[in-house]
Amino acid sequence: MVDQATLEMRNGAHQAPATEILRGLNDCAHDVVTLTELQMRLLKLDLQDSARQTRAPLGLLAVGLCLLLGSFPVLLMTIAYGVVALAGWPQWAGFLTATVVGFLIGGGLSGGAYWLFRHNVTGLQRSRKELVDNIRWLKETLSSGGRSRHRRQCG
């Protein structure tokens, strides 16, 4: 092929010029170092974005938990005494009913917080995608002898 380096004959054996091999390794190492540096920069930006996206849900969760912790026992006792007084049930039945109500409310709020985290926090998707693209490019470059079919450009 036209783009291949010519081989030298030494003692009847073909050998690639050492300078071409070193140049190819140097170019590949430079590209890998550059991609690693860019990947780290993107990871830093993604971590900053993730921190910014989780501030509001975490703040709401903290305030909500504080209010629940402070008022929830009072609410449950009120429900228990109300069931005993209005329905004429024994105290244990009233407190059991209040406990079930507490579990349902707590589970619903926890499920809502979980849903918010799952749907609002992206979780380093850009970094993951770029890392996969970089690894694919490196494999293509190494398997094609240093000649990548797709030259990556920063933009």
N, C-alpha and C positions, 0 to 999 in steps of 0.2 A: 504494500500500500504506500501511497505517497507520503502520508503523515507519519509513518513509522521511521524510527531512527535506523540508520544503516548499522550493520553489525560488522565488527572487526574479526579477522581470522587470526587466532593465536594458536599455534601448535595444532592446527586442524580443527579447533573448536570455535564456535561462534559465541561472542560475548558482547553484551550491550555496553556502550560507553559508560564509565562510572559517573561522569559528570551529568549525563542525562538521568540516570537513576537517582542521584543525589538531588538534582533539581526537582524531579517529580516528587520525591519524598518531602523535600522542603516546601513545595507548593501545597501538597496535601496537608502537612502539619500546620502550615500557616492558615489554611482554610478551616481546619478543625479548631484551632485556637480562636479564630475569628468567630466561628459559629458558637463556640462555647461562651465567649464573651457576650455575644448578642443574646444567647439563651438566658444567661444570668441576668442581663438587663431586663429582659421580658419577664422573667420570674419575679424580679423585684417589683416591677409595675403591677403584675397580677396580684402579688401579695398586698400591695398598697390598695388596689381596687377591692380586694376581698375584705380587707380590714374596714374600708369605708362602707361597704355594703352590709357588713354585720353590725355596725354601730347601732342603727335604729332598732333592729330586732332584739339585740341584746339589751339595749336600754329599756325597751318596752317590757321585755321578759323580766328584768330585774325589778322594775316598778310594780309590775303585776304580781310577782312572787311576794314582794314585801306586803302589798295590800292583802293578798290572799292569806299569808301567814298571820297577819294581824287580825283580820276580821273573820276568817273562816271558822275558827273554833266557836266564836260567838254565834254565827249563823247556824252552825250545826246543832248547837245546844238549843237555840230558839226553835228550830224545826222539831227537835226531839220533844221538847216540852209542849209545843203546839199540837203534835200528834197525840201525845198522852192526854192533853186537856180536851181537845176537840173530838177525837175519835174514841176516847175512853180506853185506849190500849194500855197494856202494862208499860212501865218505863223502859224495860229492855227492848221492846218492840219499837218504841219511839226513837231510841238511840240507834237501833239497827237501821231504821229507815233513814235517819239523818246521816249515818255513815255511808249508806249506799248513794245517797244524793251527793255527798262529798266526793266519793270516788268518781261518779259520773261527771261532775263539774271539773274536777282536777284532771281527769283523763281527756276531756274535751279541750281544755286549755292547753294541755301538753301536746295533744295532737295538732292543734292549731299552730303552736310554735314550731313544731317539727315541719309542718307543711310550709310555713313561711321560709324556714331555712332551706328546704329542698327546692323551692321554686324561685327564691330571690337571690341566693348565693350561687355564683357561677362556678367557683372552685377551680381556678387556674386553667380554664379551657384553652386560652390562647397559647399558654406555655406548653401544654400537652400537645396541641396540634403542631406547633412549630417544632417541638422536639421530634415528633414522628416524621415530619417533613425533612428535618436535618439528617436524621439517621438514614432515611431512604436515599437522600442525595449522596451521603457518604458511601453507602453501599454501592450505589450506581457508579460513583466515581472510582472506587477501588476495584470494582469488577470490570470496568471498561479500561483499565490500565491508566487511569488518571485523566481520561477525557470524558467529562460529564456531558451527557446528552442535553441536560437542561442547566444552563449556567445561571446560578442564583444571583440576583441583584438586590441590593438593599435599596429601599425607596422611601 
